[in-house]
Structures are given as structure tokens and as C-alpha cells.
Amino acid sequence: MCNGEVRAEGAWCSIKRGKGNPRPVNPNFLDVEENLKMRPFKICSKCEYTWKGREDFLKDPFICLVGFEGALDETESAFYLFNHILDGDQCNTTLMVNAEDFLSLHNGATFTEIKFESPLCEGHCIRIEDLSRCPVECKNAVAREIMQVFTPCARPGGKP
């Protein structure tokens, strides 16, 4: 949409600026908020499959959780690692997704501190393949609680 008119995707338009000639602008930069809403949730780095929203991503039967990379201090982000598994050799890659993209799925208490290497820490976050819950009141423990709703990848021997 440009100045109230529907335009072809990617078509350039002019912004009405009062006096003088309007200047041409790329419609992709007209409304930053609108662009953020239109951005896909995730694009596969290998096959370029696009998930429009978080729910599409979580419901995809070809996505499974393979690991969690916890934040080791407050300046870092935590990431979930998902495998994108397709038949044959079409994709089969691992995708990193920021754990904060899923924070709204959590209904319990949230914590802002990272307690890695504290006396209470059980060391779950140093083992990427460790998908278990953590009892420590830590920001990573919240992410670990959220990931319990994700579909885990089958481990060798047929167990998740």
C-alpha cells in the first residue's frame, strides 16, 4: 500500500510531502512497525524454507528440538537448536532461534539473573544436548521450562 493505493509488491511510490515534488521511496521502508509484522519468523539457512509465524514453526512436523545453548552471563542470549529434517538430502540442517522469541509461552515466574557456575548451578547449560528442566531460579531455567513443549528429535536407538 502506498498513499492509500494498492501497489505490486516491491513497487516504488512517492510520499506526499506538502510543497514541492514528492520523492520516490521504497515501500518496504515506509513503516518500520508494519515491516516487522510482515517479517517471517524464521528462514532456513540451507533450503530457504520460510515459516511465517512462530506457531507455524512449532507445528511443523519437520522441526525438532536437538539442543539448548544457555546464556552464561546476563550479556549473552540463550538459543534453542532445532533440526530441520526433510526426506533424502533436501535439507537436514540445524537452526538457532533466540530463546526470547518464545518467552511469551511461559506462564510462571520469570528470572533475569543467570546463575551459571553459582553453587546452585547443576551445569545443564554446558551440555547442549541436555534438554532437561533445571530447578534453579535462573533465566536459563525459564527457557528450559519453555522447551518442554517442543518436539524433541529422536535420539539414536529411537528415544527422544
N, C-alpha and C positions, 0 to 999 in steps of 0.2 A: 504494500500500500504506500502510495506516495501522494501527499497533498489531497488525500481523500479519494484518489483514483487507484484502481487495482492495476498493477503492472506485472509484467512477466518477472519471474524470479531472477534476480541479478540485474534487472534493467535499471539504468540510471535515470534520475529525475532531478528536478530543480526544487529548491526550497524557496518559498515566497518570503522575501526579506524586507518588505516595505519598499522604499525608494530604490531605484536602480534595477539593474538586471538580476534575476535570480541566478545563483551559482549552481552548477551541476554537482550532485553528491551521489555517492554510492548508497543505495537504500539499506545496505547491510549495516551502516553506521548511523542510521537515523535515531534509533532508540536503543541505548545500551541495555536497559532492562528487558525490552522485548527480545533482543538478540540472545540474552542469557536464557530466557524461557524457551527459545527455539533451539538452543544448543542441544545436541544429543547427550545422553547420559554417558555413553562410552562408545568408542570406535575401536574395534580390534586392530591391534598394531600389525597383524600379519595378513589377515584376509579382508580387512576393512569392513567387516560386518558392523552395522550400526544399531545400537539399542537406543531408542528414543527416550525412554524413561527408566528410572530405577526399577519399577515394577516389571517392565519388560525384561530387564536384565535378570532379576531374581527368579522369574518364572521360566526362563529359557532352559529347556532340558539339556542343552549342550554346554551349560556353565556349571562348574562345581568348585567348591572351596578346597584349595590344596594347602594353604598356609596363611600365617599371620605374622607380619613383621611389626612388632611392637615399638612404640616410641621409647627411647632410652633416657630422654630428658624432656623437659617442657618445651624446648625449642624445636623438637622434631615432630613429625607426623607419623601416625601408625598407618599401615596399609594391609588390606586383605589381598591375598593372591588367589586368583581364580583361573582354572584351566578352561579354555575354550576348545572342546573336543568335538571334532567332526569326523565322519567316516573317511577312511582312506587317509591320505596325506593332505587334506584340504586346508587344515589349519593347525590344530594341536599346539597352541601356544599358551603362555601364562600371562595374565593381565593383572596389573597392580591397580587397585582402586583405594582411594583415600578412605580410611575408616570413618571420618567425619561425614562422608556422604550418606551414611546410614544411621547417624546419631538419632534421628527422629523416630527410628524404630524402637528405641529404648524407652520403657515406661518407668523404670526405677530411679534410684538415686544416681546422680552423676558426680564424678570427681574430676578435679582439674590437675591434681598432683600426679606425678609419675613416681612410683616407689621402687623403681628398678634398683637392685643391689642394696635395698634397705634390709634391716634384719627380718622384716616380714616377707620379703620377696621370695617366691618359690622358684624363680628362674624360668617360668613358662616362656617368656618373651625372647629368650635367646635360642629357642628351638622353633624355627619357622613352622615345622610340621606339627607342632603341638597345638591342637585345636580345643583343648580342654578349658573349662572355666577356671577362674582364679578367685580365691576368697579375699584377697587384699583390696582395700578401698583405694583403688588406683584408676587412673584414666584408661589404662590398658585393660583392666578388668571389665570395665563397661563395654569396651569393644569386643572382648572375649564373650561377654554375655550376649551381645547382639548377634555374633556369628553363629550362635547355636541354632538359629532359624535357617541358616544357609544349607544347601545340599552339599555334603562333603564328597570329595572324589573317592572312588573305591580304591582301597589300598591293595597291593599285591596279596593274593590269597582271597580276594573277594570281599574283604571287610572295609567299611568306610573308615 
